[in-house]
Amino acid sequence: MIMTTEMISLSRLNEGNQTRLLGLMAKAKQKNDITVAFIGGSITQCFSAGPQACYARLATDWFCASFPDINVTYINAGVGATGSYFGVHRVGHDVLRFGPDLVFVEFSVNDTAEETERNREAYGSLLHKIWHHESRPAVITVAMTMEDGRSFQDEHLKAARHYDVPMISYRNAVFAAAESGAFRWADISDDDIHPNENGHRLLAGLIIAYLEDVKKHPPGCQADDPLSDAAFASGKYVKAVLLRPDSTIPPGGADDAGDSDDSGGGFSCPCRCGLDAVFGKLLSSGGFMTSGENFGNVAGYWRLAKRMTFAVKCRNIGIFYAKLTDKGGDFTVFVDGVKIKDVNTDFSGGWGDYVEGEEFFTAPEMAEHIIEVLANPENTAGNKEILITAIALS
């Protein structure tokens, strides 16, 4: 797959401030180990290319080859069929607790226009959480596309420019090349979304070309780091966390939480994002079973049989649950005793099982609430299943 200088130029939708990237490379040149992380959907998860040929692995290999005297820790936090709403809630657990030096963010084909405002807020808050983490990581955003051009790139670009972080547009590069006859979509993808090995090599090449140019900058080219406290949009999810089946919080409460393994039914977030304000605890003692198995590349879930009850302190409440192509059941969500919504998890005839996320409640002020999740009694007779992945709090 030939990558032209025009493709490279078109891919640089936002050059971004390079201070942190230069700092990362200076750290590596001084023979200090670095951590490179990736968060995104199935493209980042290496679907259609495999773990060794995907763009994330290839981009990390460039760091290994460029700085052979150090250890480069590679974190791949791609989860297929999920967007930045899930990403902003899980980034603390899946990425930030490892103290990354560089984070790549890819969600442009998973964020959709059906949830435009929620996805704008989630993506902006995701960049904010990463940018303001104590390890002060560099950030590079990646904009992908579907074959028909659908992409959330334009909305994501607004957030990238707000924080002045780089955006590499695979979308712009491949469409321009396809229009010129350099190659066809079928050469870089085996379906309408996912790059194949050729596509992943092309994406990695665009990223590496950018990194090579940054590496060539002399120290005098460093600019002031434009770190700003101002969140993109309303910053609705900047304190987002997940209450998960494997989460714990010590009896002393949220302010005492850290890396504790004490069980207490609440959550522990080692990166401490949101712990000063957001709190959640599972109150139920029956009506469900906890599984440590993976579903949708997410560790653990609750298998709901009757009822689950949570005490939380937050502004916004969402639930991540399994959409199932076979035996998906129904549940109802109540907040503070008020019925919010009936949810059908059936996905019969769909392309496969996946984790779906919905926001059920939002309020202007932080407050304590009780969330109840009730299974439809008819589920048992029909041998239906309800798998709850996590409770989203912010």
C-alpha positions in Angstrom: 0.0 0.0 0.0 1.6 3.2 -1.2 1.3 6.2 1.2 1.9 9.5 -0.6 3.0 12.9 0.7 -0.4 14.2 -0.2 -2.1 11.5 1.9 0.1 12.4 4.9 -0.7 16.1 4.5 -4.4 15.5 4.3 -4.3 13.3 7.3 -3.1 16.0 9.6 -6.5 17.5 10.4 -5.0 19.2 13.5 -1.3 19.4 14.0 -1.8 20.2 17.7 0.6 21.4 20.3 3.6 19.0 20.5 5.1 19.9 23.8 4.0 16.7 25.6 5.1 14.5 22.6 8.5 16.2 22.6 8.7 15.7 26.4 7.8 12.0 25.9 10.6 11.6 23.3 13.1 13.4 25.5 12.2 11.0 28.3 12.8 8.1 26.0 16.1 9.4 24.8 17.2 9.7 28.4 16.6 5.9 28.6 13.5 6.2 30.8 10.7 3.6 30.1 7.4 4.8 28.7 3.8 3.6 28.5 1.8 4.0 25.3 -2.0 3.4 25.5 -4.8 3.1 23.0 -8.5 3.5 23.7 -11.2 3.0 21.1 -13.6 0.6 19.5 -13.2 -2.6 17.4 -10.6 -1.0 15.1 -8.3 -0.4 18.1 -9.2 -3.8 19.4 -7.6 -5.1 16.2 -10.6 -6.6 14.5 -9.8 -7.7 10.9 -6.1 -7.4 11.4 -5.1 -9.3 14.5 -3.1 -8.3 17.5 0.3 -8.1 15.8 -0.8 -6.4 12.5 -3.1 -3.7 13.9 -2.2 0.0 13.9 -1.9 0.2 17.7 0.8 -2.6 17.8 2.6 -1.2 14.7 2.7 2.4 16.2 4.0 1.0 19.5 6.6 -1.0 17.5 7.9 2.3 16.1 8.6 3.5 19.7 10.4 0.2 20.4 12.5 0.6 17.3 13.2 4.3 17.8 14.2 3.9 21.4 15.7 0.4 21.7 17.3 0.9 25.1 14.0 1.3 27.0 11.0 -0.8 27.8 7.8 0.4 26.1 4.6 -0.8 27.9 1.8 -1.3 25.4 -1.8 -1.0 26.6 -4.6 -1.8 24.2 -8.0 -0.7 25.6 -10.1 -1.2 22.5 -13.6 -2.6 23.1 -15.7 -3.4 20.0 -19.1 -1.8 19.4 -18.6 0.9 22.0 -18.2 4.6 21.7 -16.8 7.4 23.8 -19.7 7.3 26.3 -18.4 4.0 27.4 -14.8 5.2 26.9 -15.1 8.2 29.2 -16.5 6.0 32.0 -13.9 3.3 31.7 -10.7 5.2 30.8 -9.7 5.6 34.5 -9.7 1.8 35.1 -8.6 0.7 31.6 -5.9 3.3 30.9 -5.2 6.1 33.3 -4.3 3.9 36.3 -1.3 2.8 34.4 0.1 6.3 34.3 0.4 6.5 30.5 2.8 8.8 28.7 0.8 8.9 25.5 -2.8 8.0 24.8 -4.3 7.5 21.3 -8.1 8.0 21.1 -10.2 6.4 18.3 -14.1 6.5 18.4 -15.1 8.2 15.2 -17.1 5.4 13.6 -18.6 4.2 16.9 -19.9 7.6 18.0 -23.0 8.2 15.9 -25.5 11.0 15.0 -28.3 9.2 16.9 -26.7 10.4 20.1 -24.9 13.5 18.9 -25.0 15.6 22.0 -24.2 12.8 24.4 -21.3 11.7 22.2 -20.0 15.3 21.9 -20.0 15.6 25.6 -18.5 12.2 26.2 -15.7 12.6 23.8 -14.8 16.1 25.0 -14.8 14.9 28.6 -12.7 11.9 27.6 -10.0 14.2 26.2 -10.3 16.3 29.4 -9.8 13.4 31.7 -6.8 12.1 29.8 -5.2 15.6 29.4 -5.6 16.5 33.0 -4.4 13.2 34.5 -1.5 13.4 36.9 0.9 11.6 34.5 0.3 14.5 32.0 0.1 12.2 28.9 0.4 13.4 25.4 -2.8 12.7 23.4 -3.2 11.9 19.7 -6.7 11.5 18.3 -7.5 9.2 15.3 -10.4 9.8 13.0 -11.7 6.8 11.0 -14.6 6.4 8.6 -17.1 4.0 7.1 -17.1 3.2 3.4 -20.0 5.6 2.8 -18.2 8.4 4.6 -20.1 8.3 7.9 -17.8 9.4 10.7 -18.1 11.6 13.8 -14.8 13.3 12.8 -16.2 16.8 12.4 -17.6 16.8 16.0 -14.5 15.2 17.4 -12.3 17.8 15.7 -14.0 20.5 17.7 -12.9 18.9 20.9 -9.4 18.2 19.6 -9.0 21.8 18.7 -10.3 22.9 22.0 -7.5 21.0 23.8 -5.1 21.6 20.8 -4.3 17.9 20.5 -3.3 16.3 17.2 -5.9 14.6 15.0 -4.8 12.1 12.4 -7.6 11.6 9.8 -7.5 8.3 8.1 -10.8 9.3 6.6 -9.4 12.3 4.7 -6.3 10.4 3.5 -8.1 7.3 2.1 -11.0 9.2 0.4 -8.6 11.5 -1.4 -6.5 8.5 -2.5 -9.6 6.5 -3.6 -10.9 9.4 -5.6 -7.5 9.7 -7.4 -7.7 6.0 -8.3 -4.7 5.0 -6.1 -6.7 2.2 -4.6 -10.2 0.9 -3.9 -12.0 0.6 -0.6 -11.8 -3.2 -1.0 -8.0 -2.9 -0.9 -8.0 -1.6 2.6 -11.1 -3.2 4.2 -13.0 -6.5 4.0 -16.3 -4.9 5.1 -17.8 -1.4 5.3 -16.0 -0.3 8.5 -12.9 -2.2 9.6 -9.5 -1.8 8.0 -7.8 -5.0 7.0 -4.1 -5.5 7.4 -3.4 -3.1 4.5 -5.6 -0.5 6.1 -4.0 -0.9 9.5 -0.5 -0.6 7.9 -1.7 2.6 6.1 -3.2 4.1 9.3 0.0 3.2 11.3 2.1 4.8 8.5 0.1 8.0 8.8 0.7 8.1 12.5 4.3 7.1 12.3 5.0 9.9 9.7 3.6 12.4 12.2 5.7 11.0 15.0 8.8 11.1 12.8 8.3 14.7 12.1 7.8 15.5 15.8 11.0 13.6 16.6 12.9 15.8 14.2 12.0 19.0 16.0 14.9 20.6 17.9 14.3 21.4 21.5 14.0 25.1 20.7 10.7 24.4 18.8 8.9 23.5 22.0 5.9 25.7 22.8 4.2 26.3 26.1 1.9 23.5 27.1 -1.6 25.0 26.6 -3.1 23.2 29.7 -6.5 24.7 30.4 -9.0 24.0 33.1 -11.8 24.9 30.7 -13.7 21.7 29.7 -15.1 21.3 26.2 -18.9 21.8 26.0 -20.3 21.5 29.5 -17.8 18.9 30.8 -20.7 16.7 31.8 -18.6 13.5 32.1 -15.3 14.8 33.4 -15.8 12.8 36.7 -17.3 9.8 35.0 -16.6 6.4 36.6 -18.0 2.8 36.4 -19.5 0.8 39.2 -18.5 -2.7 38.0 -18.9 -6.2 39.4 -15.2 -6.3 40.3 -15.2 -2.9 41.9 -14.8 -2.4 45.6 -14.7 0.5 48.0 -13.6 0.3 51.7 -16.2 0.9 54.4 -14.7 4.3 55.2 -16.2 5.7 52.0 -15.1 7.3 48.8 -12.4 9.6 50.3 -10.6 6.6 51.7 -10.6 4.7 48.4 -7.5 4.2 46.4 -5.9 0.9 45.5 -7.8 -0.9 48.3 -9.0 -4.5 47.7 -11.5 -4.3 50.6 -14.9 -5.5 49.5 -17.8 -3.3 50.3 -19.9 -3.3 47.1 -18.8 0.1 45.9 -16.1 1.1 43.5 -12.4 1.8 43.7 -10.7 4.0 41.0 -6.9 3.9 41.3 -6.6 7.0 39.2 -9.0 8.7 41.6 -10.9 10.4 38.8 -14.2 11.5 40.3 -13.8 9.9 43.7 -14.0 13.2 45.5 -17.6 13.7 44.2 -19.1 10.5 42.7 -20.0 7.5 44.8 -21.8 4.2 44.1 -22.6 1.1 46.2 -24.4 -2.1 45.4 -27.1 -2.7 48.1 -28.8 -5.8 46.9 -27.9 -9.2 48.5 -30.0 -11.4 46.2 -31.8 -11.6 42.9 -28.6 -11.7 40.8 -25.3 -13.6 40.3 -21.9 -12.1 39.7 -19.7 -13.5 37.0 -16.0 -12.8 36.4 -16.2 -14.0 32.8 -15.6 -11.5 30.0 -18.4 -10.3 27.9 -17.8 -7.9 25.0 -14.2 -7.7 26.0 -15.2 -6.3 29.4 -14.3 -8.2 32.5 -17.3 -9.4 34.6 -21.0 -8.8 34.7 -24.1 -9.3 36.8 -26.6 -11.9 35.7 -29.9 -10.4 36.7 -32.7 -12.7 37.9 -35.0 -10.5 40.0 -33.7 -7.2 41.3 -30.6 -5.1 41.9 -30.4 -2.0 44.0 -27.7 0.7 44.1 -27.1 3.7 46.3 -25.2 6.4 44.4 -24.2 10.0 44.7 -23.9 11.7 41.3 -25.6 13.9 38.7 -25.9 11.4 35.8 -26.8 7.7 35.7 -26.4 5.2 32.9 -26.3 1.5 32.5 -24.2 -0.8 30.3 -25.8 -4.1 29.5 -25.6 -7.0 27.0 -27.6 -7.0 23.8 -28.0 -10.6 22.9 -28.8 -12.4 19.6 -30.3 -15.2 21.6 -32.5 -15.2 24.8 -32.2 -11.4 25.5 -34.6 -10.5 28.3 -36.4 -7.3 29.6 -35.7 -5.2 32.6 -37.0 -1.9 34.1 -35.0 0.9 35.5 -36.3 3.0 38.5 -34.6 6.0 40.1 -35.8 7.1 43.5 -38.9 4.9 43.1 -39.9 6.5 39.8 -40.0 4.3 36.7 -37.7 5.6 34.1 -37.7 3.0 31.2 -38.4 -0.5 30.1 -35.4 -2.0 28.3 -35.4 -4.9 25.9 -32.0 -6.6 25.5 -33.0 -8.8 22.6 -30.9 -8.4 19.4 -32.3 -11.4 17.4 -31.0 -11.4 13.9 -28.3 -8.9 14.7 -24.6 -9.2 13.8 -23.6 -10.4 17.3 -23.7 -9.9 21.1 -22.3 -6.6 22.3 -22.4 -4.1 25.2 -25.0 -1.3 24.9 -25.0 1.8 27.0 -27.9 4.1 27.8 -28.2 7.2 30.1 -31.4 7.0 32.1 -31.1 10.0 34.5 -29.5 13.4 34.6 -29.8 16.2 37.1 -28.3 19.7 37.5 -26.9 19.1 41.0 -24.9 16.3 42.7 -27.3 14.3 45.0 -27.9 10.9 46.5 -30.1 8.5 44.6 -31.4 4.9 44.6 -31.3 2.9 41.4 -33.4 -0.2 41.0 -33.0 -2.6 38.1 -35.9 -5.1 38.0 -36.1 -8.1 35.7 -39.4 -8.8 33.9 -40.9 -11.8 35.7 -41.7 -13.4 32.3 -38.0 -13.7 31.6 -37.7 -16.8 33.8 -40.4 -18.7 32.0 -38.9 -17.8 28.7 -35.4 -18.8 29.8 -34.2 -15.3 29.0 -31.0 -13.7 30.2 -30.1 -10.2 31.4 -26.4 -9.3 31.8 -25.6 -6.0 33.4 -22.0 -4.9 32.7 -21.7 -1.8 34.8 -23.5 1.3 36.2 -22.2 4.6 34.7 -22.0 7.5 37.2 -20.8 11.1 36.7 
